[in-house]
Amino acid sequence: MKSTCVRINLLAAALLAFFSASALALPTSGQLVKITDGLGNGSGGEFSLDVDANNTKDYFSFCVEMTEHITVPATYTIQSVADYVDGASGVKDDISDAAKWVMWNYYKGTGIFNQPKTADFATAVQTVLWKLEDENPASYDIKLYAAVLDQATNGYDISGGVVKVLNLVTMHNGKITQYNQSQLIAEPVPEPATMFLFGTGIAGVAGIIRRRRMSN
């Protein structure tokens, strides 16, 4: 009986770990991602990402760099999912907290980003992201940029979410033939209360199974 209880508890723990991981299912290195055009005027702007190229819109993204090459629609390989840009130079360039904050709040549509998502607005966000990452765009939305810098006094908090860089490459015969524009994505994390309720439910199911086994 003791070994049965142990197995049930281990199963409950495994299920909880599985669903917790599934709630934050970021892409992984080696996966393919198909990129199609989204909102924006000219280069950059919002793109649609289809991870594993299975005809689903999994994320939207913005370019981090200006000088790397990307075409749409096209399919690329994810070299890494990180907090930095990893390009041909081999230098890992960390993404600023301000850029992460912009991406997360654009994703949620909160604060200064609480406005219709239009091509003009997506373009403005892209230029500000480039400016924040020292990509030196020819022009950028000065008003939005100033509002982002003003946020620095309160800290660039992205509680409830995670923002990552998809470092994309072109592969041929298992070798990298080109480093492509890295893409910035956002993903919500599961709320602690939700995961607590789920865990309580799993524990309850395990308890019922254990009692039934004991009664038999």
C-alpha positions as CSV (number, residue, x, y, z in Angstrom):
1,M,0.0,0.0,0.0
2,K,2.8,2.4,0.8
3,S,4.4,1.9,-2.6
4,T,1.0,2.6,-4.2
5,C,0.7,5.9,-2.3
6,V,4.2,6.9,-3.3
7,R,3.5,6.2,-7.0
8,I,0.3,8.3,-6.8
9,N,2.1,11.2,-5.3
10,L,4.9,11.0,-7.8
11,L,2.3,11.0,-10.6
12,A,0.6,14.0,-9.2
13,A,3.9,15.9,-8.9
14,A,4.8,14.9,-12.5
15,L,1.5,16.1,-13.8
16,L,1.9,19.4,-11.9
17,A,5.4,19.9,-13.3
18,F,4.2,19.1,-16.8
19,F,1.3,21.5,-16.9
20,S,3.4,24.2,-15.2
21,A,6.0,23.9,-18.0
22,S,3.2,23.8,-20.6
23,A,1.8,27.1,-19.4
24,L,5.1,28.8,-20.4
25,A,5.8,27.0,-23.6
26,L,8.5,29.2,-25.2
27,P,10.1,28.0,-28.4
28,T,13.3,26.1,-28.1
29,S,16.6,25.9,-30.0
30,G,16.5,23.9,-33.2
31,Q,12.8,24.5,-33.9
32,L,11.8,26.0,-37.2
33,V,9.8,29.3,-37.3
34,K,8.0,30.7,-40.3
35,I,7.8,34.5,-40.4
36,T,5.1,36.4,-42.2
37,D,4.6,40.1,-42.5
38,G,2.3,41.9,-40.0
39,L,1.6,45.5,-39.0
40,G,4.2,48.1,-40.0
41,N,5.3,50.5,-42.8
42,G,8.5,49.7,-44.6
43,S,11.2,47.6,-42.9
44,G,10.7,46.3,-39.4
45,G,7.4,46.5,-37.5
46,E,5.3,43.6,-36.2
47,F,5.7,40.1,-37.7
48,S,3.7,36.9,-37.2
49,L,5.6,33.8,-36.1
50,D,4.5,30.3,-36.8
51,V,6.7,27.9,-34.7
52,D,7.3,24.6,-36.3
53,A,5.6,26.0,-39.5
54,N,2.3,24.2,-38.8
55,N,0.1,27.1,-40.0
56,T,-0.7,28.6,-36.6
57,K,0.1,32.1,-35.4
58,D,2.0,31.4,-32.2
59,Y,3.6,34.8,-31.5
60,F,4.1,38.3,-32.9
61,S,7.5,39.9,-32.9
62,F,9.6,42.9,-33.5
63,C,13.1,43.0,-35.0
64,V,16.0,43.7,-32.6
65,E,18.6,44.6,-35.2
66,M,18.5,46.8,-38.3
67,T,21.5,45.5,-40.3
68,E,20.8,41.7,-40.3
69,H,18.8,40.3,-43.2
70,I,15.3,38.8,-43.2
71,T,12.7,38.1,-45.8
72,V,9.0,37.3,-45.5
73,P,7.5,34.9,-45.8
74,A,10.3,32.6,-45.0
75,T,11.3,29.8,-42.6
76,Y,14.3,30.0,-40.3
77,T,15.9,27.9,-37.6
78,I,15.9,29.1,-34.0
79,Q,19.6,29.1,-32.9
80,S,18.7,30.1,-29.3
81,V,16.1,31.7,-27.1
82,A,17.9,34.1,-24.9
83,D,18.1,37.5,-23.2
84,Y,20.7,38.6,-25.7
85,V,21.3,38.9,-29.4
86,D,23.8,36.3,-30.7
87,G,25.0,37.2,-34.2
88,A,27.8,36.5,-36.6
89,S,30.3,38.5,-34.5
90,G,29.9,36.0,-31.6
91,V,29.3,38.9,-29.2
92,K,26.3,38.4,-27.0
93,D,24.5,41.7,-26.8
94,D,22.1,41.9,-23.9
95,I,18.6,43.3,-24.5
96,S,17.8,46.3,-22.3
97,D,15.2,46.3,-19.6
98,A,13.5,49.2,-21.4
99,A,13.1,47.2,-24.6
100,K,11.7,44.3,-22.7
101,W,9.2,46.7,-21.0
102,V,8.1,48.1,-24.3
103,M,7.5,44.7,-25.8
104,W,5.6,43.4,-22.8
105,N,3.3,46.4,-22.5
106,Y,2.7,46.5,-26.3
107,Y,1.8,42.8,-26.0
108,K,-0.7,43.6,-23.2
109,G,-1.9,46.9,-24.6
110,T,-1.4,48.7,-21.3
111,G,-0.4,52.3,-20.3
112,I,0.9,54.3,-23.2
113,F,0.3,51.2,-25.4
114,N,-3.4,51.2,-24.7
115,Q,-4.3,52.2,-28.3
116,P,-5.4,50.6,-31.5
117,K,-2.7,48.5,-33.1
118,T,-2.2,50.1,-36.5
119,A,0.6,50.0,-39.0
120,D,1.7,53.4,-37.9
121,F,1.8,52.5,-34.3
122,A,3.7,49.3,-34.9
123,T,6.2,51.2,-36.9
124,A,6.6,53.7,-34.1
125,V,7.2,50.9,-31.6
126,Q,9.8,49.3,-33.9
127,T,11.7,52.6,-34.3
128,V,11.8,53.1,-30.5
129,L,13.0,49.5,-29.9
130,W,15.8,50.1,-32.4
131,K,16.7,53.3,-30.6
132,L,16.7,51.6,-27.2
133,E,19.0,49.0,-28.6
134,D,21.4,51.5,-30.1
135,E,20.6,50.5,-33.7
136,N,20.6,54.2,-34.6
137,P,17.5,54.4,-36.8
138,A,17.3,57.4,-39.1
139,S,14.2,58.6,-37.3
140,Y,12.1,57.4,-34.4
141,D,9.0,58.3,-32.5
142,I,10.3,61.0,-30.2
143,K,7.1,61.2,-28.0
144,L,7.0,57.5,-27.4
145,Y,10.7,57.3,-26.8
146,A,10.5,60.1,-24.2
147,A,7.6,58.3,-22.4
148,V,9.6,55.1,-22.3
149,L,12.6,56.9,-20.8
150,D,10.3,58.5,-18.2
151,Q,9.4,55.1,-17.0
152,A,13.0,54.5,-15.9
153,T,12.3,56.2,-12.5
154,N,9.6,53.5,-11.7
155,G,11.7,50.6,-13.1
156,Y,10.9,48.6,-16.1
157,D,8.8,46.0,-14.4
158,I,7.4,43.1,-16.5
159,S,5.8,41.1,-13.7
160,G,3.5,38.5,-15.1
161,G,5.4,38.0,-18.3
162,V,8.7,37.1,-19.9
163,V,10.3,38.7,-23.0
164,K,12.9,36.8,-24.9
165,V,15.0,37.0,-28.1
166,L,14.7,34.4,-30.8
167,N,18.1,34.3,-32.5
168,L,17.4,33.1,-36.0
169,V,19.7,31.5,-38.6
170,T,19.6,30.0,-42.0
171,M,20.9,26.4,-42.0
172,H,22.2,24.2,-44.9
173,N,23.4,20.7,-44.4
174,G,23.5,21.2,-40.6
175,K,25.7,24.4,-40.8
176,I,24.8,28.0,-40.3
177,T,25.0,29.9,-43.6
178,Q,23.5,33.1,-42.4
179,Y,22.6,35.0,-39.2
180,N,19.2,36.6,-39.6
181,Q,17.5,39.4,-37.7
182,S,16.8,38.4,-34.1
183,Q,13.1,38.7,-33.0
184,L,11.7,39.9,-29.7
185,I,8.7,38.0,-28.4
186,A,6.5,38.2,-25.2
187,E,4.8,35.4,-23.3
188,P,2.7,35.5,-20.1
189,V,3.6,33.4,-17.2
190,P,1.0,31.4,-15.2
191,E,-0.4,33.3,-12.2
192,P,0.6,31.8,-8.8
193,A,-3.1,31.5,-7.8
194,T,-3.9,29.6,-10.9
195,M,-1.1,27.1,-10.4
196,F,-2.0,26.8,-6.7
197,L,-5.6,25.8,-7.6
198,F,-4.4,23.4,-10.3
199,G,-2.0,21.8,-7.8
200,T,-4.7,21.6,-5.2
201,G,-6.9,19.8,-7.8
202,I,-4.2,17.3,-8.7
203,A,-3.6,16.6,-5.0
204,G,-7.3,16.1,-4.4
205,V,-7.6,13.6,-7.3
206,A,-4.6,11.8,-5.9
207,G,-6.2,11.6,-2.5
208,I,-9.5,10.2,-3.9
209,I,-7.6,7.5,-5.8
210,R,-5.6,6.7,-2.6
211,R,-8.8,6.4,-0.5
212,R,-10.5,4.1,-3.1
213,R,-7.5,1.9,-3.1
214,M,-7.4,1.7,0.6
215,S,-11.2,0.8,0.8
216,N,-10.6,-2.0,-1.7
